[in-house]
């Protein structure tokens, strides 16, 4: 315990300055020296954080792949390394040439999923990826807003494609999910970095490390909402005939109510508005009630099962929005309580 925690007495010097000594072993391990610049931060939980201006970052990672590894296995390994925060990822084999199918899978992954990542070197036995985009270039707030906007547009357009039974439009919507996934992985990567590096935390606009936990949930919720929008688009091709106009109108109404909840939940989070978040959480029950009523009114038919699945996707949008509003409530509850 003495290696990570020590109690030192605060001393007064010069009549107005307080100083505290640091263990020499810590100074050596952190490669600090006389006149090194140290930044101090007063945290909201009444603690103080000290850190170097240039904290060590994770630089290079080497991922070994085998000839018999599946494309999905390689994909998972690269994404996990990307999320860990490494700047450079070397994908190598042990003395064999990387199969062409694996090379293609890696290129597709970089192009479609890993934001800010480029292939900077490629040979028979090695492919090197470099992550060029940093949080300061695309702030957390901006990235989350773009992710939310894309997910919302996916939902709106999936309902439009449903009304027209437009399969071509539906395919375009499904492809939009790749863009949401790109933002999701980018944000999760930077949240992981923010937990380890105070400077990244400050650059992201977050106030304390615990904020990363809540925002991680928010990112996953927005990603799930986009997934359900994509599922609506995928189900269109299974419809045997146009949906009854009355039922379609009800579906549009529930969809609109779900999107209002989604929009308000993100707005409550960005504005740090407790009362707004509370109202959002309370309003989700109304959407679920309307959805259940329509579910119960559906008569058995050729497409009834598909319609019910679509309604479930819409309901899930409202439920994930409630999760976002609850994060906003957790983040802002200090504004509406008194401490004794």
MOTA-V584436 format. One record per pair of residues at least 12 apart in sequence whose C-alpha atoms are under 10 Angstrom apart, sorted by the first residue. I is the first residue (numbers start at 1). J is the second residue. Records with the same first field share a line. If there is no record, write none. Layout:
BEGIN
I: J, J
END
This chain:
BEGIN
3: 23, 25, 26
4: 26
6: 22, 23
7: 20, 21, 22
8: 20, 21, 22, 23
9: 21
30: 51, 52, 55, 56
32: 52
36: 52, 53
37: 51, 52, 53, 54
38: 50, 51, 52, 53, 54
39: 51, 52, 53, 198, 199
40: 52
41: 198
43: 207, 208, 209
44: 207, 208
45: 208
49: 198
50: 198
51: 197, 198, 199
52: 197, 198, 199
53: 198, 199
54: 197, 199
55: 196, 197, 198, 199, 200
56: 196, 197
57: 85, 86, 87, 193, 196, 197
58: 84, 85, 86, 87, 88, 193
59: 85, 86, 87, 88, 89, 130
60: 81, 85, 86, 87, 88, 89, 90, 128, 129, 130
61: 78, 81, 82, 84, 85, 86, 87, 88, 89, 90, 91, 128, 129
62: 78, 81, 86, 88, 89, 90, 91, 92, 126, 128
63: 77, 78, 81, 89, 90, 91, 92, 93, 126, 127, 128
64: 77, 90, 91, 92, 93, 94, 126
65: 77, 91, 92, 93, 94, 98, 102, 126
66: 92, 93, 94, 95, 96, 97, 98, 99, 102
67: 93, 94, 96, 97, 98, 99, 102
68: 99
69: 102
70: 101, 102, 105
71: 101, 102, 103, 104, 105, 106
72: 102, 105
74: 91, 102, 105, 106, 109
75: 102, 105, 106, 108, 109, 110
77: 91
78: 90, 91, 106, 109, 110, 114, 129
79: 109, 110, 113, 114, 185, 189
80: 185, 189
81: 189
82: 114, 115, 117, 129, 130, 131, 185, 186, 188, 189
83: 114, 185, 186, 187, 188, 189, 190, 191, 192, 193
84: 188, 189, 190, 191, 192, 193
85: 131, 186, 188, 189, 190, 191, 192, 193, 194, 196
86: 129, 130, 131, 189, 193
87: 117, 129, 130, 131, 132, 133, 134
88: 117, 118, 119, 120, 128, 129, 130, 131, 132
89: 117, 119, 127, 128, 129, 130, 131
90: 119, 121, 122, 126, 127, 128, 129, 130
91: 103, 106, 122, 125, 126, 127, 128, 129
92: 123, 124, 125, 126, 127, 128
93: 124, 125, 126, 127
94: 125, 126
95: 124, 125
96: 124, 125, 126
97: 123, 124, 125, 126
98: 123, 124, 125, 126, 127
99: 124, 125
100: 124
103: 122, 124, 126, 127
106: 119, 127, 129
107: 119, 127, 129
110: 129, 182
111: 182
112: 175, 178, 179, 181, 182
113: 177, 178, 179, 180, 181, 182, 183, 184, 185, 186
114: 131, 178, 179, 181, 182, 183, 184, 185, 186
115: 131, 132, 133, 179, 181, 182, 183, 184, 185, 186, 187
116: 130, 131, 132, 133, 134, 182, 186
117: 129, 130, 131, 132, 133
118: 130, 131, 132, 133
119: 131
133: 186
134: 186, 190, 200, 203
135: 186, 187, 189, 190, 191, 193, 194, 200, 201, 203, 204
136: 200, 202, 203, 204, 205
137: 203
138: 186, 187, 204
139: 187, 190, 203, 204, 205
140: 183, 186, 187, 188, 190, 191, 201, 203, 204, 205, 206, 215
141: 187, 204, 205, 206, 270
142: 204
143: 180, 182, 183, 184, 186, 187
144: 180, 183, 184, 186, 187, 215, 218, 219, 222, 266, 270
145: 183, 266, 267, 270
146: 179, 180, 183
147: 177, 179, 180, 181, 182, 183, 184, 187, 219, 222, 223, 226
148: 180, 183, 219, 221, 222, 223, 225, 226, 262, 263, 266
149: 180, 222, 226, 263
150: 173, 176, 177, 179, 180, 183, 222, 226
151: 173, 176, 177, 179, 180, 222, 223, 224, 225, 226, 227, 228, 229, 230, 262
152: 222, 225, 226, 229, 259, 260, 262, 263, 317
153: 173, 176, 226, 229, 259
154: 170, 172, 173, 174, 175, 176, 177, 180, 225, 226, 227, 228, 229, 230, 232, 233
155: 173, 225, 226, 227, 228, 229, 230, 231, 232, 233, 255, 256, 258, 259, 313, 314, 317
156: 173, 229, 252, 255, 256, 259
157: 169, 170, 172, 173, 229, 230, 232, 233
158: 170, 171, 172, 173, 174, 228, 229, 230, 231, 232, 233, 234, 235, 236
159: 229, 232, 233, 236, 248, 251, 252, 255, 256, 310, 314
160: 233, 252
161: 173, 232, 233, 236
162: 232, 233, 234, 235, 236, 237, 239, 242, 243, 248, 251, 252, 310
163: 236, 242, 243, 244, 245, 248, 249, 251, 252
164: 236, 242, 243
165: 233, 236, 237, 238, 239, 240, 241, 242, 243
166: 233, 236, 237
167: 233, 234, 235, 236, 237
168: 233, 237
169: 233
170: 230, 231, 232, 233, 234, 235, 236, 237
171: 230, 233, 234, 236, 237
172: 230, 233
173: 226, 229, 230, 231, 232, 233, 234
174: 226, 227, 229, 230, 231, 232, 233, 234
175: 230
176: 226, 227, 229, 230
177: 223, 226, 227, 228, 229, 230
178: 226, 227
179: 226
180: 219, 222, 223, 224, 225, 226, 227
181: 219, 220, 222, 223, 224, 226, 227
182: 223
183: 219, 223
184: 216, 218, 219, 220, 221, 222, 223
185: 219, 220, 223
187: 204, 215, 216, 219, 220
188: 212, 215, 216, 217, 219, 220
189: 216
190: 204, 212
191: 204, 206, 209, 211, 212, 213, 215, 216
192: 209, 212, 213, 216
193: 212
194: 206, 208, 209, 211, 212
195: 208, 209, 210, 211, 212, 213
196: 209
197: 209
210: 331
211: 327, 330, 331
213: 327
214: 324, 326, 327, 328, 330, 331
215: 269, 324, 327, 328, 331
217: 320, 323, 324, 327
218: 266, 269, 320, 321, 323, 324, 325, 326, 327, 328
219: 324
220: 320, 324
221: 316, 317, 319, 320, 321, 322, 323, 324
222: 262, 266, 317, 320, 321, 324
223: 320
224: 313, 316, 317, 320
225: 262, 313, 314, 315, 316, 317, 318, 319, 320, 321
226: 317
227: 313, 317
228: 310, 312, 313, 314, 315, 316, 317
229: 310, 313, 314, 316, 317
230: 313
231: 309, 310, 313, 314
232: 306, 307, 309, 310, 311, 312, 313, 314
233: 310
234: 310
235: 306, 307, 309, 310
236: 306, 307, 310
238: 303, 306
239: 302, 303, 304, 305, 306, 307
240: 302, 303, 306
241: 302, 303
242: 303
243: 303, 304, 307
247: 294, 297, 298, 307
248: 307
250: 290, 291, 294
251: 290, 291, 294, 307, 310, 311, 314
252: 314
253: 287, 290, 291
254: 286, 287, 288, 289, 290, 291, 294, 311, 314, 315, 318
255: 287, 291, 311, 313, 314, 315, 317, 318
256: 287, 314
257: 283, 284, 286, 287, 288, 290, 314, 315, 317, 318
258: 283, 284, 286, 287, 288, 314, 315, 316, 317, 318, 319, 320, 321
259: 314, 317, 318, 321
260: 280, 283, 318, 321
261: 277, 279, 280, 281, 282, 283, 284, 287, 317, 318, 319, 320, 321, 322, 324, 325
262: 280, 284, 317, 318, 319, 320, 321, 322, 323, 324, 325
263: 280, 321
264: 276, 277, 279, 280, 281, 321, 322, 324, 325
265: 277, 278, 279, 280, 281, 318, 320, 321, 322, 323, 324, 325, 326, 327, 328
266: 280, 321, 324, 325, 328
267: 325, 328
268: 280, 324, 325, 326, 327, 328, 329, 332
269: 324, 325, 326, 327, 328, 329, 331, 332
270: 328
271: 328, 332
272: 328, 329, 330, 331, 332, 333, 335
273: 325, 328, 329, 331, 332, 333, 335
274: 325, 326, 327, 328, 329, 330, 331, 332, 333, 334, 335, 336
275: 328, 329, 332, 333, 335, 336
276: 325, 328, 329
277: 322, 324, 325, 326, 327, 328, 329, 330, 332
278: 322, 325, 326, 328, 329
279: 322, 325
280: 318, 321, 322, 323, 324, 325, 326
281: 318, 319, 321, 322, 323, 324, 325, 326, 329
282: 322, 325
283: 318, 322
284: 315, 317, 318, 319, 320, 321, 322
285: 318, 319, 322
286: 318
287: 314, 315, 317, 318, 319
288: 311, 312, 314, 315, 316, 318, 319
289: 315
290: 315
291: 308, 311, 312, 314, 315
292: 308, 311, 312, 315
294: 308, 311
295: 307, 308, 309, 311, 312
296: 308
END
